[in-house]
Amino acid sequence: MTIQDFEDAFPQGTFDDIVRNPLPDSTTRVVNINYPSNYRSAIHYFRAIMNAKEYSERALKLTDYLLQLNAANYTVWQYRRDILVKLGMDKQIECDWIRKMSESNPKNYQIWYHRQWCLENEKEIENVIEELNHLADHAFNDDNKNYHAWSYRQWILKNFNVSSDQELNFVEKMIDLDVRNNSAWNHRFFILTRDESVNWENELAYVWKKINLAPNNEAPYVYLAGICDKFKSAENSEIIKNALKTALEMEATFPKTIPLLTFIVETSRQHNLMSKEELFKRIECLATEIDPIRSNYWEYVKMIYNGK
């Protein structure tokens, strides 16, 4: 994004009625912040406008200019929201503006918070769906593991009545594109653990199918461990037993696979589903053969198990 010079963005006379409020002199400090001249000019006027509690179109434009220069300035963001509320601005217009900002600053927390603020009182579900589609078409296309985008998407699901089937279709596409995408697997867990109609045996089959594509990929094993933890109560123990049964069958096809063996060991010891001899044999394999970098951890696991 090309930023105009301050004089081009704000024609002469725009702030003639404002007495600038300069930033404190920092030349005598240990670390001097060398602001660009256009930012320095803009922030001096902004400080004066904020002190005067001016809520106007020119103040809004000034926040736009400053945030393009420094999207991390929380004070400018908050004052922009104050202006929008005071002027009764159309939030849909602001939504369009913040989307463009997020495309050029996809990892900036303040931008995602402002995007959430724009949507939080939305009454039309069509606008919410449009926002989800925009996320899919832009934020995830650029970076399918963007933490801010995934967190924002989950916030939308928590606060609006969005079809879980529609969201599940989306996350399946994301996993198909990249089966190693931990963020997508986490999102799938978020969706399904909020849905009481899930057939978990079918879900286990889905996970093992994805594991077969990349047996050394840790992401689905972590997801599987999360499912087992969810169903750790006695009445649901069959789900855990079935997951372990399939894991042991896969062990014959993919021997000495670190995430698979880790899942077998951790699930077996946490739910007491394997003899001590069989468990220790696998722990020894992990500690000395295939995962020696974590040998101290595996010795610790053995010690904890012995202490039961």
C-alpha positions in Angstrom: 0.0 0.0 0.0 1.4 3.4 -1.0 1.0 6.1 1.7 0.5 9.7 0.5 2.6 12.4 2.0 0.8 14.2 4.7 0.5 17.4 2.6 -1.1 15.5 -0.2 -3.5 13.6 2.0 -4.6 16.8 3.8 -4.7 19.9 1.7 -3.4 23.2 3.1 -5.9 24.7 5.5 -7.4 21.4 6.7 -6.1 21.9 10.2 -5.7 25.7 10.3 -7.9 25.9 13.4 -5.9 23.3 15.3 -2.8 24.0 17.5 -0.6 21.0 17.2 0.3 19.0 20.2 3.8 17.7 19.5 5.1 14.4 20.9 7.5 14.8 23.8 11.1 15.3 22.9 12.8 11.9 23.0 16.3 13.0 21.8 17.7 12.8 25.4 16.4 9.3 26.0 18.4 6.2 25.7 16.4 5.0 22.8 15.2 7.7 20.4 12.2 6.8 18.2 12.9 8.3 14.8 9.3 8.8 13.5 8.9 9.5 9.7 8.0 13.1 9.0 4.5 12.3 7.7 3.7 10.2 10.8 5.1 13.0 13.1 2.9 15.6 11.4 -0.2 13.5 11.6 0.2 12.4 15.2 0.8 16.0 16.3 -2.6 17.0 15.0 -4.2 13.8 16.2 -3.1 14.5 19.8 -4.6 18.0 19.6 -7.9 16.7 18.2 -8.2 13.9 20.7 -7.5 16.3 23.6 -10.2 18.6 22.2 -12.6 15.6 22.0 -13.3 16.4 18.4 -15.5 13.7 16.6 -15.6 14.7 13.0 -15.1 13.5 9.5 -11.6 15.0 9.3 -10.7 13.3 12.6 -11.9 10.0 11.1 -9.8 10.6 8.0 -6.8 11.4 10.2 -7.1 8.1 12.1 -7.3 6.3 8.7 -4.1 7.9 7.6 -2.3 7.2 10.9 -3.4 3.6 11.0 -2.1 3.0 7.5 1.3 4.2 8.8 1.1 2.4 12.1 -1.6 -0.2 12.5 -0.5 -1.1 16.0 -1.4 2.2 17.7 -4.2 1.2 20.1 -5.0 4.7 21.1 -5.8 5.7 17.5 -8.0 2.6 17.0 -10.0 3.3 20.2 -10.5 7.0 19.2 -11.6 5.9 15.7 -14.3 3.7 17.3 -15.4 6.6 19.5 -15.7 8.8 16.4 -17.8 6.1 14.6 -20.1 5.8 17.5 -20.5 9.6 18.0 -21.2 10.2 14.2 -23.5 7.2 14.0 -21.5 5.8 11.0 -22.7 2.9 8.9 -20.8 -0.1 10.3 -21.0 -1.9 6.9 -18.9 0.8 5.4 -16.4 0.3 8.2 -16.5 -3.4 7.6 -15.4 -2.9 4.0 -12.6 -0.6 5.2 -11.3 -2.9 7.8 -11.3 -5.8 5.4 -8.9 -3.9 3.1 -6.7 -3.1 6.1 -6.6 -6.7 7.2 -5.4 -7.8 3.7 -2.4 -5.6 4.0 -1.8 -6.3 7.8 -3.0 -10.0 8.3 -1.1 -10.5 11.6 -2.1 -7.3 13.4 -4.1 -8.0 16.5 -5.7 -4.5 16.6 -7.1 -4.9 13.1 -8.8 -8.2 14.0 -10.2 -6.8 17.2 -11.6 -3.9 15.3 -13.1 -6.3 12.7 -14.8 -8.1 15.6 -16.1 -4.8 16.9 -17.6 -4.0 13.5 -19.6 -7.3 13.5 -20.5 -7.8 17.1 -24.0 -6.3 17.0 -24.8 -7.5 13.5 -28.5 -8.5 13.1 -28.5 -9.9 9.6 -27.2 -13.4 9.3 -26.5 -12.8 5.6 -23.8 -10.2 6.6 -22.3 -12.7 9.0 -22.1 -15.4 6.2 -20.6 -12.8 3.9 -17.9 -12.1 6.5 -17.1 -15.9 6.8 -16.9 -16.1 3.0 -14.6 -13.2 2.8 -12.3 -14.8 5.4 -12.2 -18.0 3.3 -11.5 -16.1 0.1 -8.8 -13.8 1.5 -7.3 -14.4 4.9 -7.0 -18.2 4.6 -5.9 -18.0 0.9 -2.9 -15.9 2.0 -2.1 -17.9 5.1 -4.1 -21.0 6.0 -2.6 -21.0 9.5 -3.2 -17.4 10.5 -4.0 -17.6 14.2 -5.9 -14.3 14.2 -8.2 -15.4 11.4 -9.0 -18.7 13.0 -9.7 -17.1 16.4 -12.0 -14.6 14.7 -13.8 -17.3 12.9 -14.4 -19.2 16.1 -15.6 -15.9 17.8 -18.2 -15.6 14.9 -19.4 -19.2 15.5 -19.8 -18.6 19.2 -21.8 -15.4 18.8 -24.0 -16.1 15.7 -26.3 -18.9 14.6 -24.2 -20.3 11.8 -24.9 -23.8 10.4 -22.3 -26.3 11.7 -22.7 -28.3 8.5 -21.6 -25.3 6.5 -18.7 -24.7 8.7 -17.7 -28.4 8.7 -17.7 -28.3 4.9 -15.3 -25.4 5.0 -12.9 -27.0 7.5 -12.9 -30.3 5.5 -11.8 -28.3 2.4 -9.0 -26.7 4.5 -7.8 -30.1 5.8 -8.0 -31.6 2.2 -5.7 -28.7 1.1 -3.2 -29.3 3.9 -3.7 -32.3 6.1 -0.9 -30.9 8.4 -2.8 -27.8 9.2 -3.0 -27.9 13.0 -5.3 -24.8 13.0 -7.8 -26.6 10.8 -7.8 -29.7 13.0 -8.3 -27.5 16.0 -11.2 -25.7 14.3 -12.8 -29.1 13.5 -12.6 -30.1 17.1 -14.2 -26.7 18.1 -17.1 -27.3 15.7 -17.8 -30.9 16.5 -17.6 -30.7 20.3 -20.4 -28.1 20.2 -22.6 -30.5 18.1 -24.5 -33.1 20.1 -25.5 -35.0 17.0 -22.0 -36.1 15.9 -21.5 -39.8 15.2 -18.0 -40.2 16.8 -17.3 -43.6 15.3 -17.7 -42.1 11.9 -15.4 -39.3 13.0 -12.7 -41.8 14.1 -12.9 -43.4 10.6 -12.4 -39.9 9.0 -9.4 -39.3 11.2 -7.7 -42.6 10.4 -8.3 -42.0 6.7 -6.4 -38.7 7.0 -3.7 -40.4 9.1 -3.2 -42.9 6.3 -2.3 -40.1 3.9 0.6 -38.9 6.1 1.3 -41.3 9.0 4.1 -39.1 10.5 1.8 -36.0 10.6 1.2 -35.2 14.3 -1.9 -33.0 13.8 -4.6 -35.7 13.5 -3.1 -37.7 16.4 -3.4 -34.6 18.6 -7.0 -34.3 17.4 -7.6 -38.0 18.2 -6.2 -37.6 21.7 -8.6 -34.7 22.2 -11.5 -36.9 21.3 -10.3 -39.6 23.7 -10.0 -37.1 26.4 -13.5 -35.9 25.8 -14.8 -39.4 26.2 -12.7 -40.5 29.1 -15.8 -41.2 31.3 -16.7 -44.9 31.7 -19.9 -44.8 29.6 -17.9 -43.7 26.6 -14.9 -45.9 27.0 -15.7 -47.9 23.8 -14.8 -44.9 21.7 -11.3 -44.8 23.3 -10.9 -48.6 23.0 -11.9 -48.5 19.3 -9.4 -45.7 18.7 -6.6 -47.7 20.4 -7.6 -50.9 18.5 -7.2 -49.1 15.2 -4.0 -47.5 16.3 -2.5 -50.9 17.1 -3.6 -52.3 13.8 -1.9 -49.4 12.0 1.2 -50.0 14.0 1.8 -53.2 12.0 1.7 -51.1 8.8 3.6 -48.1 10.0 6.0 -49.5 12.7 8.2 -47.1 14.6 6.2 -44.0 13.6 6.7 -41.4 16.3 3.2 -39.8 16.5 1.4 -43.1 16.2 3.5 -44.8 18.9 3.2 -41.7 21.1 -0.6 -41.8 20.7 -0.6 -45.6 21.6 1.6 -45.0 24.7 -0.2 -41.9 26.0 -3.7 -43.3 25.4 -2.9 -46.7 26.9 -1.3 -45.3 30.1 -3.9 -42.6 30.7 -6.8 -45.1 30.3 -5.1 -48.3 31.6 -5.6 -50.2 28.4 -2.3 -52.0 28.0 -0.1 -54.3 30.1 2.9 -52.8 31.7 5.3 -55.0 29.6 3.7 -54.0 26.3 3.6 -50.3 27.3 7.3 -50.3 28.4 8.4 -52.0 25.2 7.0 -49.1 23.2 8.3 -46.5 25.6 11.8 -48.0 25.3 11.5 -47.9 21.5 10.6 -44.2 21.6 13.3 -43.3 24.1 16.2 -45.2 22.5 15.4 -45.7 18.8 12.9 -43.4 17.2 12.5 -40.4 19.5 15.8 -40.1 21.4 15.6 -36.3 21.5 12.8 -36.7 24.1 14.4 -39.6 25.9 14.3 -37.8 29.2 10.6 -37.3 28.8 10.0 -41.0 28.0 12.1 -42.0 31.1 9.9 -39.6 33.1 6.7 -41.2 31.7 8.1 -44.7 32.7 8.9 -43.4 36.2 5.4 -41.9 36.6 3.8 -45.1 35.5 5.9 -47.1 37.9 4.8 -44.8 40.7 1.1 -45.5 40.2 
